[in-house]
Amino acid sequence: MEFKQSLAQRIIIAFALMSALVAGAFAMGIVATVHLVEEKLISAGLGGDLQRLLLMDDIADWRHRPEPDQLFYFSGGRGDFELPKDLRHLDPGFHEVFREQLSYHAIVEVVDGRRYVLLQDQSDFEERERILFAVVLVGFVLSLALAVFLGWILARRVMAPVVRLARQVRHRDQLLGLAPPLAPDYAADEVGELAIAFDATLGRLRQALSRERLFTSDVSHELRTPLMVLATSCELLLENPGLDLRGRAQVERIARACEEMRELVQTFLMLARAQREDASMSPQLTLKQAANDLLGVWSQSINDKGIELIFEPGQPGDMRYNATFLHAVMGNLLRNALHYTERGFIRLSLAPDGFVVEDSGVGIPEEKREAMFQPFVRGEEQRGEGLGLGLSLVQRICENQGWSVSLSTMTPNGCRFHVQLQSAKT
């Protein structure tokens, strides 16, 4: 069973339940004991009064009377002492009798075939019982309230180090290599053991992040040189007047691929270095400028495939964004649309808060729609030779820059990606 309450709430509830159980048991015990003792005392008192009356019954001249709150009857009695019909069925011993609106304690005894009954009004006894019940109820409520208060205080004291540890673990500086260990700040108890476990886990995580950043930085840095060689060679080939049209088209295609790879390498490098704080140092451009750049890159490939390219410039405004990241996001979405569209259209629409890329392609299966932004997840496995990393990269960039990307389906088929941009990170 999974509890929805917090640990502090569970501690308070445990204290309240324990108090209710203990206080309830004591309250019922007190009430039962007092009731039993009073019943025994009343029974003994009534029995003594009845014996006194029986001794006086031997007097020839009957002049005695019971106490003011008592009624005395016996079979064959004279006048007011005649035994009423509603009392003739009572067995010898102690009874509780209800007559009209009043209740009585009764003691019955049979002597020489004659039945004697002594009744005593129990109004005082009932009043004492009501007072007792009220006192017990007030005590029960107060003990429950005190238990809740003590549970709240204890929960705060117990949970204080846990809450502090959680805040420290969540702090982004804990992933820095120079972050101090957590365990020395805590006592050698269960919370201290938890802090030691967090230190070990965070240490392994720091090492993994460090290796990943070093690998990405080294690879990105080392790829720059061969890409520069390829780009320079393409420029020299394009300057050759003897190059035919087919060869020139192939060289231009290689040059575009080199430029695309260079931007991709730069994207990975900036993500690896986490340069969110240094976004102002990177090239900036508007949404319309990025769209024009990428339409120049992808229009030829889209048209060659027989797909209609629709551009709706809208009114995107003059806000400027990180050029590398914006190119990567928009370019990957256009590439994804081209890859999964055989006929129909690809539409790029600009808006004041971002842009939308739509296509009439094969769409994305329902069972994969929520997982499409995870690495190595592809919409249709048999298509193409991609690894399923494009949308994952789009998601990482959007999270890095404070943007958002959402996916929805088109009717009757196709996909719609909506990217909402915020102001550039400065």
ABEGO torsion letter per residue (X at the ends): XBBABBAAAAAAAAAAAAAAAAAAAAAAAAAAAAAAAAAAAAAAAAAAAAAAAAAAAABABBABBBBAABBBBBBGBBEAABBBAAAAABBBEBBBBBBEABBBBBBBBBBGGBBBBBBBBAAAAAAAAAAAAAAAAAAAAAAAAAAAAAAAAAAAAAAAAAAAAAAAAABAAAABAABBBAAAABBBBAAAAAAAAAAAAAAAAAAAAAAAAAAAAAAAAAAAAAAAAAAAAAAAAAABAABBAAAAAAAAAAAAAAAAAAAAAAAAAAAAAGAAAAAAABBBBBAAAAAAAAAAAAAAAAAAAGBBBBBBAEBAEABBBBAAAAAAAAAAAAAAAAAABABEBBBBBBBAAEBBBBBABAEBBAAAAAAAABBGBBABAABEABAGAAAAAAAAAAAAAGBBBBBBBBOABEBBBBBBBBBBBX
